[in-house]
Amino acid sequence: TGTDNASVARACGRLFPVPGSTAATTERVPVPVLLIGKSGVGDAIDSFNINATYFSHRNVPVLGAIFNKMNLEGFYSLENCKDAIDMYFDKFQPDKRSFGYIPQI
């Protein structure tokens, strides 16, 4: 995940009229972002939080994340990590969600 695109998301937003002002006054509403996260559990959640906080402080909405390069076997298997990450989003980020998990090929 990279935070260098916050300015792009903000700049590419759509222009909307500002309520209560003249028609010539508009405000750019940022494009929401979907973060691409790391594998595992702790690093995946920590990285998501760092990047989501960065975007949030720049008024760029974060929808959630897709987690990439997940192992198919072992303690940090896709299924084990999916359960833990989904539980985290349900409990601590109810306004965001995990949009999926991509296995390592």
N, C-alpha and C positions, 0 to 999 in steps of 0.2 A: 504494500500500500504506500502511496505517496501523498504528501500534503501539498505538493507544488501546484496542484490543479484547483485549489480553492479559489484562486483569482479567476480562473477560467469559468468555473461554475457560477461565480458571482457575475462575471461580465456577460455570460451567455444567457443570463436570466431574461425573462419576458418583461416588457414594460407594461405597467398598469397605471391607470389614473389614480392619483392620491385623493381619497374621499375628502370632501369639503374644500377642495382647491379648484383653481381654474383648470380648464381642459388641457392647457398647455403644460401643466405640472404632472409629471409622471415619475414613477419610482420603479427601479429594476428589482424584480423579485428573483432571487437566485434559483438555479436549477438544482433540485435535490440530487444527492449523490448516493451511490451504492459502493461501499468499500469492498475491496478484495483483500481477504485476510489470510493469515498464516495458518499452518497446520498445528495440531496439538490442542491443548486447552488453555493453559495459563498464558502462554505467549500469544495465542490467538486472541484471547479476551483482552489482555493488556494492550496489544497493538491496536485492536479495535477502539478501545477507550481513548488512547492517546490521539489517534487520528480523528475520531468522532468529536472529541473535545476541541481539537484545532479547528475543524470546520464549524462547529457550533459557535465558537468565539468570533467567527467571521460571518455569522448569520447565514450560513449555508446549511440547509436541512440535510440530515443524514437519514436515509430510509432503513439501512441495516447493512448486512454484509453477506458475501459469498466467501466460503472458506476453501482454500486451494491446496492442492498437493497433499491430501489426506492419505495416510497409510491404510491399506486394506486389512492388515493383520497386526496382531500384537496389542499391547496395553493401550497404545495411542491409535487404535484402529478408528476408521471413519465412524463406525457405529458407536463406540464408546465416547468419542469426542463429540459426536452429534448430540448424544443424550445430555452430556454435561453443558455444552454450549447452549442448546435449546433451553435447558433449565435456567441458565444464567439470564438469557434474554427475557424469559417469562417473569423472572423474579426482579431483575434489576433494570431492564431496558424494555418495559412493556410497550413503549411507543415505537420501538424498532424491532426488527426481526432478522433471523437468518433466512436468507433466500435460497440457500443450498450449500452442498458440500461436493467438491470435485476431487475424485481420487487421483493419487499419483500414478502415472502410467509407467 
